[in-house]
Amino acid sequence: MNLPEVHVLCPGMIRRDGKAILEAHSSSTLVLCQDLRIVVDSSSEQYRSRVLKGLKDHGVDPRQIALLINTHPHHDHNGNNDLFPNAELLVYDEPPIGEIKLREGVTLVPTPGHTRGSVSLFVISDRRYAIVGDAIPTEDNYLKWVPPGLNYDPEIALQSMRRIVDFADVVVPGHSSPFEVSGHKFNSR
């Protein structure tokens, strides 16, 4: 059996002035399973060309995407959902009950805190990948062990962060480039 592949179509970014968010665009990630093509977060409209270029670079037509997962329903994560006319959309206002196994090694995991319905996609490939949206917005949140600035409950957000880093070798955050967690797992204890 072939392992699923994880490809970041475009890394996200966030620009702040103190606590005020001036600009935010989410990461968009492609997961290729043997019989299923998944996009996690379609990013913002301003990143449309980056998402399309990332798909083209991996030989994938947007019409081939069968499943589109929005980690949560914010515009900087779902601005290009219309690119995927054949995809089933998964997005939650409230968290799903438990984990949802989509394929062998590909699991949708509730990671509330930023929003009540926030989810992450855990993928076992050549390494363990967690595609997490704003459950961990940036590597800095992880390194300083602070929850997302926008959250409904900081303790629940930290529990989700803990769950993510306990699983992952690599985290694809909502608003920065992927980062490794193996050397810093002690932060989650």
Secondary structure by P-SEA (a helix, b strand, c coil): cccbbbbcccccccccccccccbbbbbbbbbbcccbbbbcccccccaaaaaaaaaaaaccccccccbbbccccccccccccccccccbbbbbcccccccccccccbbbbbbcccccbbbbbbbbcccbbbbcccccccaaaaaacccccccccaaaaaaaaaaaaaccccccccccccccccccccccc
